[in-house]
Amino acid sequence: MVIVPVALPLAAACLYALFGWNRGTAWLGALSAGGLLAAAVLLARAGRGSALWGLLRVDALSAYMLIVIGVVALLAMLASPAYLRAELAAGHTGRRAARRYGIFTQCFIAAMAVAVLAASLGVLWVAVEATTILTAFLVGYRRTRKATEAAWKYVVICSVGIALALLGLVIVHYAAVHAKLSDGLDWVSLAGHAAELDPGVTRIAVVLLVLGFGAKAGLAPLHAWLPDAHSQAPAPVSALMSGVLLSVAFYAILRVKVISDGALGPGFGRILLVAVALASLAVAAALLIGQRDFKRMLAYSSIEHMGLIALGAAIGNGLALTAVLLHILGHGLGKSVLFIGSGQIQQAVGSSQIAAVRGLAARSPVLAGAFALGLLALVGLPPFSLFASELGIARAGFTSGLGWAVAVALALMLVVLAGVGGAAGRMLLGDPGAAGARTPLRSGVVPLVAGLVACAALGVTLGPLKPLLDAATLVATVPGAAR
C-alpha cells in the first residue's frame, strides 16, 4: 500500500509518454492525483507501513504530508486541461510540449511522494534533488528568454542549497558511525539515538541541513530563485511548487529538527529557525511593497508564509507544531487557488502586470470574486484556516518566551497586508477602460471553488483530520515518537 502514492503518478507519466496529451488523456493527471489522495487517506487510517525493503516508510506525519500533496495536486491537475487548451489555442505551446508537461508534472508529484515517505535522510535528499531537475523543465516550459533564465537561476540556487544539504548528510553520517548506529541516515534511528551523537559535529550538520533544505523551501537567504521561477512556470505548476513543494522541503527541516532537539536540546534549533524566519518575513515585506507583477507578488507571499511556518517550528511546542501543520495545508489550498486564478487572468489579459488587470471585478466577476477570496485567505482573515493557524502560532509564541519574535513577525505581516491589499485594490477595482472588455471565466471554476471551500471549512473545524493532525504533531515534536 505504501508504494501506491508513488506508483500512480508514475503510471500516469508512462501513459502520457505513450499516448501524448490529447482529449482522451487530458484528465489522467486528475485521476492520478485523486488516487494518490485516496491512498494517503487509507495510509493515514492504517497508521504505519513500509515498502521497497524499508526504503519507504509511513507514519502520521508522512501520511499527513501525503494528504497535502494529494489535495494540491488534485486542484492543480483539475485546472491543467483548461490551462493547456488555452495555451494551445494562443499558440504559446504545441502538442509535444503538452506531452512533456504531462510527463514531468506526474514525475514531479511522484518525487514529492517519495520525499515524504523516505525512511532515511539520504532517500529524502535524492527525492528533493529529483524535484529540482523535474521542475526546471516545467519552469522553462514556454522556452522564452525569461523562462529559460528563470529555470537556470532556479537550478543554480537550489543546487547550491542541495549541495549544502548533502554536506550536512555526510557529517550526520559521520556522527552516526562514531555513535555506532547501524543505520547511519535512517531518521527513526537518528531521532531515537540523537543523544549519542557528537554535539559539535551535529551542530555543524544541522546548520548545513537547515540552510540547504531551506533554499528549496524558499527561506532566506537562498530564496532568490522563487519569484522568477513562479512568475514563469505554468500556473498549475506554480500551484504545485508554491502550494506543496516548499512544504515538502520544510518537512525535511522538521525531521532534522527532531534529531537536533534530541542531540543538542531545543535551544540551538530555535535560535537558527527564528533567525531564518524573521529574515524571510523581512525580505517578503520589503519586496511586496510596490510590487507590479501579480505572480511575483504571490511568490513573495510564499516566502512570508514559509517564514511563519519556520517561526512556528522554532517555537516547537505542541500547539505551535499543530498550527504549523494546519498552516501547511491551508497555505497549499489558498495558494493553489490564487495561482490557478492568476493563470486564467494572465491568459485573459495577456500580461502578469498588475496595471493590465484594472477593473477585474467588472470584467470577470466570478474570477475576481475567487481571486479576492483567495487573497483574503492568504492574508489570514477569518473564516479561512490560515487565520486559525496564525493565531495558534502567535499564542504558542507568547506563552513560550518568544513573544518578541511574534511581535516582530506581526509587524512585518502588517507591511505584507498593506502591499497585498494595495495590489488587490488596483487589480479588482476601478474602471477597466477601453481595453477592459468583459472577460468570461474560461473554465476551471471547480478547483477555485473547491480550494476556497476546503480552506474555509478547515478554519471552522478540523473534523476527521484532527486525530491525524494530533498524531503528526507528536511525531514532529518528540524524538523517537515515530518508532
RAWO-V258010 format. One record per backbone hydrogen bond with DSSP energy under -1.0 kcal/mol. CO is the residue of the C=O (numbers start at 1). NH is the residue of the N-H. E is the energy in kcal/mol with one decimal. If there is no record, write none. Layout:
co->CO nh->NH e->E
co->CO nh->NH e->E
This chain:
co->1 nh->4 e->-1.1
co->3 nh->7 e->-2.6
co->4 nh->8 e->-2.5
co->6 nh->10 e->-1.4
co->7 nh->11 e->-2.5
co->8 nh->12 e->-2.1
co->9 nh->13 e->-2.2
co->10 nh->14 e->-2.0
co->11 nh->15 e->-2.0
co->12 nh->16 e->-2.2
co->13 nh->17 e->-2.2
co->14 nh->18 e->-2.0
co->15 nh->19 e->-2.9
co->16 nh->20 e->-2.1
co->22 nh->26 e->-1.4
co->25 nh->28 e->-1.9
co->27 nh->31 e->-2.2
co->28 nh->32 e->-2.8
co->29 nh->33 e->-2.5
co->30 nh->34 e->-2.5
co->31 nh->35 e->-2.3
co->32 nh->36 e->-2.4
co->33 nh->37 e->-2.4
co->34 nh->38 e->-2.2
co->35 nh->39 e->-2.5
co->36 nh->40 e->-2.4
co->37 nh->41 e->-2.1
co->38 nh->42 e->-2.1
co->39 nh->43 e->-2.4
co->40 nh->44 e->-2.2
co->41 nh->45 e->-1.8
co->42 nh->46 e->-2.1
co->43 nh->47 e->-1.9
co->46 nh->48 e->-1.1
co->49 nh->58 e->-2.6
co->51 nh->56 e->-2.1
co->52 nh->55 e->-1.9
co->55 nh->119 e->-2.8
co->56 nh->51 e->-2.1
co->58 nh->49 e->-1.1
co->59 nh->63 e->-2.6
co->60 nh->64 e->-2.2
co->61 nh->65 e->-2.3
co->62 nh->66 e->-2.1
co->63 nh->67 e->-1.8
co->64 nh->68 e->-1.9
co->65 nh->69 e->-2.5
co->66 nh->70 e->-2.8
co->67 nh->71 e->-2.7
co->68 nh->72 e->-2.4
co->69 nh->73 e->-2.7
co->70 nh->74 e->-2.2
co->71 nh->75 e->-2.0
co->72 nh->76 e->-2.6
co->73 nh->77 e->-2.8
co->74 nh->78 e->-2.1
co->75 nh->79 e->-1.4
co->79 nh->83 e->-1.8
co->80 nh->84 e->-3.1
co->81 nh->85 e->-2.4
co->82 nh->86 e->-2.0
co->83 nh->87 e->-2.1
co->84 nh->88 e->-2.7
co->85 nh->89 e->-2.5
co->86 nh->90 e->-2.0
co->87 nh->92 e->-2.0
co->94 nh->98 e->-2.1
co->95 nh->99 e->-2.2
co->96 nh->100 e->-2.2
co->97 nh->101 e->-2.3
co->98 nh->102 e->-2.2
co->99 nh->103 e->-2.4
co->100 nh->104 e->-3.0
co->101 nh->105 e->-2.5
co->102 nh->106 e->-1.6
co->103 nh->107 e->-2.2
co->104 nh->108 e->-2.3
co->105 nh->109 e->-2.2
co->106 nh->110 e->-2.3
co->107 nh->111 e->-2.4
co->108 nh->112 e->-1.9
co->109 nh->113 e->-2.0
co->110 nh->114 e->-2.3
co->111 nh->115 e->-2.1
co->112 nh->116 e->-1.9
co->113 nh->117 e->-1.3
co->114 nh->118 e->-1.1
co->117 nh->57 e->-3.6
co->119 nh->187 e->-1.1
co->120 nh->124 e->-2.1
co->121 nh->125 e->-2.3
co->122 nh->126 e->-2.1
co->123 nh->127 e->-2.3
co->124 nh->128 e->-2.4
co->125 nh->129 e->-2.4
co->126 nh->130 e->-2.1
co->127 nh->131 e->-1.8
co->128 nh->132 e->-1.3
co->129 nh->133 e->-1.8
co->130 nh->134 e->-2.5
co->131 nh->135 e->-2.4
co->132 nh->136 e->-1.5
co->135 nh->139 e->-2.8
co->136 nh->140 e->-1.7
co->138 nh->141 e->-1.5
co->140 nh->143 e->-1.1
co->144 nh->148 e->-2.5
co->145 nh->149 e->-2.4
co->146 nh->150 e->-2.5
co->147 nh->151 e->-2.2
co->148 nh->152 e->-2.3
co->149 nh->153 e->-2.3
co->150 nh->154 e->-2.4
co->151 nh->155 e->-2.4
co->152 nh->156 e->-2.7
co->153 nh->157 e->-2.4
co->154 nh->158 e->-2.2
co->155 nh->159 e->-2.1
co->156 nh->160 e->-1.9
co->157 nh->161 e->-2.1
co->158 nh->162 e->-2.9
co->159 nh->163 e->-2.3
co->160 nh->164 e->-2.0
co->161 nh->165 e->-2.3
co->162 nh->166 e->-2.3
co->163 nh->167 e->-2.2
co->164 nh->168 e->-2.2
co->165 nh->169 e->-2.2
co->166 nh->170 e->-2.2
co->167 nh->171 e->-2.0
co->168 nh->172 e->-2.3
co->169 nh->173 e->-2.7
co->170 nh->174 e->-2.0
co->171 nh->175 e->-2.3
co->172 nh->176 e->-2.6
co->173 nh->177 e->-2.6
co->174 nh->178 e->-2.1
co->175 nh->179 e->-1.2
co->176 nh->181 e->-2.6
co->177 nh->180 e->-1.5
co->185 nh->121 e->-2.9
co->186 nh->190 e->-2.7
co->187 nh->191 e->-2.5
co->188 nh->192 e->-2.4
co->189 nh->193 e->-1.7
co->193 nh->196 e->-1.7
co->194 nh->197 e->-1.7
co->198 nh->202 e->-2.6
co->199 nh->203 e->-2.4
co->200 nh->204 e->-1.4
co->201 nh->205 e->-2.1
co->202 nh->206 e->-2.7
co->203 nh->207 e->-1.8
co->204 nh->208 e->-2.0
co->205 nh->209 e->-2.6
co->206 nh->210 e->-2.7
co->207 nh->211 e->-2.3
co->208 nh->212 e->-2.7
co->209 nh->213 e->-2.7
co->210 nh->214 e->-1.7
co->211 nh->215 e->-1.4
co->213 nh->217 e->-1.5
co->214 nh->219 e->-2.8
co->223 nh->226 e->-1.8
co->225 nh->229 e->-2.5
co->226 nh->230 e->-2.5
co->227 nh->231 e->-1.6
co->228 nh->232 e->-1.1
co->229 nh->233 e->-2.0
co->234 nh->238 e->-2.5
co->235 nh->239 e->-2.1
co->236 nh->240 e->-1.8
co->237 nh->241 e->-2.9
co->238 nh->242 e->-3.0
co->239 nh->243 e->-2.2
co->240 nh->244 e->-1.8
co->240 nh->245 e->-2.2
co->241 nh->246 e->-1.7
co->244 nh->248 e->-2.4
co->245 nh->249 e->-2.2
co->246 nh->250 e->-1.9
co->247 nh->251 e->-2.1
co->248 nh->252 e->-1.2
co->249 nh->253 e->-1.1
co->250 nh->254 e->-2.2
co->251 nh->255 e->-2.0
co->252 nh->256 e->-2.2
co->253 nh->257 e->-2.7
co->254 nh->258 e->-1.6
co->255 nh->259 e->-1.4
co->256 nh->260 e->-2.8
co->257 nh->261 e->-3.0
co->258 nh->262 e->-1.7
co->259 nh->263 e->-2.0
co->260 nh->264 e->-3.3
co->261 nh->265 e->-1.2
co->266 nh->270 e->-2.0
co->267 nh->271 e->-2.3
co->268 nh->272 e->-2.2
co->269 nh->273 e->-2.6
co->270 nh->274 e->-2.5
co->271 nh->275 e->-2.1
co->272 nh->276 e->-2.0
co->273 nh->277 e->-2.8
co->274 nh->278 e->-2.6
co->275 nh->279 e->-1.9
co->276 nh->280 e->-2.2
co->277 nh->281 e->-2.4
co->278 nh->282 e->-2.3
co->279 nh->283 e->-2.3
co->280 nh->284 e->-2.5
co->281 nh->285 e->-2.5
co->282 nh->286 e->-2.3
co->283 nh->287 e->-2.1
co->284 nh->288 e->-1.7
co->288 nh->291 e->-1.6
co->292 nh->354 e->-3.2
co->293 nh->297 e->-2.1
co->294 nh->298 e->-1.7
co->295 nh->299 e->-1.7
co->296 nh->300 e->-2.6
co->297 nh->301 e->-1.9
co->298 nh->302 e->-1.4
co->299 nh->303 e->-1.3
co->300 nh->304 e->-1.8
co->301 nh->305 e->-2.4
co->302 nh->306 e->-2.4
co->303 nh->307 e->-1.9
co->304 nh->308 e->-1.9
co->305 nh->309 e->-2.3
co->306 nh->310 e->-2.3
co->307 nh->311 e->-2.1
co->308 nh->312 e->-2.4
co->309 nh->313 e->-2.4
co->310 nh->314 e->-2.1
co->311 nh->315 e->-2.0
co->312 nh->316 e->-2.1
co->317 nh->321 e->-2.4
co->318 nh->322 e->-2.2
co->319 nh->323 e->-2.2
co->320 nh->324 e->-2.2
co->321 nh->325 e->-2.4
co->322 nh->326 e->-2.3
co->323 nh->327 e->-2.5
co->324 nh->328 e->-2.2
co->325 nh->329 e->-1.6
co->326 nh->330 e->-2.8
co->327 nh->331 e->-3.1
co->328 nh->332 e->-1.8
co->329 nh->333 e->-2.2
co->330 nh->334 e->-2.7
co->331 nh->335 e->-2.9
co->332 nh->336 e->-1.6
co->333 nh->337 e->-2.1
co->334 nh->338 e->-2.0
co->335 nh->339 e->-2.6
co->336 nh->340 e->-2.5
co->337 nh->341 e->-2.6
co->338 nh->342 e->-2.6
co->339 nh->343 e->-2.0
co->340 nh->344 e->-1.6
co->341 nh->345 e->-2.3
co->342 nh->346 e->-2.8
co->343 nh->347 e->-2.2
co->344 nh->348 e->-1.9
co->345 nh->349 e->-2.6
co->346 nh->350 e->-2.1
co->352 nh->294 e->-2.0
co->353 nh->356 e->-1.1
co->354 nh->357 e->-1.7
co->359 nh->363 e->-1.6
co->360 nh->364 e->-3.1
co->363 nh->439 e->-2.0
co->364 nh->368 e->-2.9
co->365 nh->369 e->-2.5
co->366 nh->370 e->-2.3
co->367 nh->371 e->-2.5
co->368 nh->372 e->-2.7
co->369 nh->373 e->-2.4
co->370 nh->374 e->-2.1
co->371 nh->375 e->-2.1
co->372 nh->376 e->-2.1
co->373 nh->377 e->-2.3
co->374 nh->378 e->-2.2
co->375 nh->379 e->-2.1
co->376 nh->381 e->-2.1
co->377 nh->380 e->-1.2
co->381 nh->384 e->-1.3
co->384 nh->387 e->-1.4
co->385 nh->389 e->-2.5
co->386 nh->390 e->-2.3
co->387 nh->391 e->-2.2
co->388 nh->392 e->-2.1
co->389 nh->393 e->-2.3
co->390 nh->394 e->-2.3
co->391 nh->395 e->-2.7
co->392 nh->396 e->-2.4
co->393 nh->397 e->-2.2
co->394 nh->398 e->-2.3
co->395 nh->399 e->-1.6
co->397 nh->402 e->-2.1
co->402 nh->406 e->-2.1
co->403 nh->407 e->-2.5
co->404 nh->408 e->-2.1
co->405 nh->409 e->-2.4
co->406 nh->410 e->-2.7
co->407 nh->411 e->-2.0
co->408 nh->412 e->-2.2
co->409 nh->413 e->-2.3
co->410 nh->414 e->-1.6
co->411 nh->415 e->-1.3
co->412 nh->416 e->-2.1
co->413 nh->417 e->-2.7
co->414 nh->418 e->-2.1
co->415 nh->419 e->-2.2
co->416 nh->420 e->-2.9
co->417 nh->421 e->-2.8
co->418 nh->422 e->-2.3
co->419 nh->423 e->-1.9
co->420 nh->424 e->-2.7
co->421 nh->425 e->-2.3
co->422 nh->426 e->-1.9
co->423 nh->427 e->-2.1
co->424 nh->428 e->-2.9
co->425 nh->429 e->-1.8
co->427 nh->360 e->-2.5
co->428 nh->361 e->-2.0
co->429 nh->359 e->-1.9
co->433 nh->436 e->-1.3
co->435 nh->437 e->-1.0
co->445 nh->449 e->-2.6
co->446 nh->450 e->-2.9
co->447 nh->451 e->-2.1
co->448 nh->452 e->-1.9
co->449 nh->453 e->-2.7
co->450 nh->454 e->-2.4
co->451 nh->455 e->-2.2
co->452 nh->456 e->-2.4
co->453 nh->457 e->-2.7
co->454 nh->458 e->-2.1
co->455 nh->385 e->-1.6
co->457 nh->460 e->-1.0
co->457 nh->461 e->-2.7
co->462 nh->465 e->-2.0
co->463 nh->466 e->-1.5
co->465 nh->469 e->-2.5
co->466 nh->470 e->-2.7
co->467 nh->471 e->-2.2
co->468 nh->472 e->-2.7
co->469 nh->473 e->-2.2
co->470 nh->474 e->-1.8
co->471 nh->475 e->-1.8
co->472 nh->476 e->-2.0
co->474 nh->478 e->-2.6
co->478 nh->481 e->-2.1
co->480 nh->483 e->-1.4
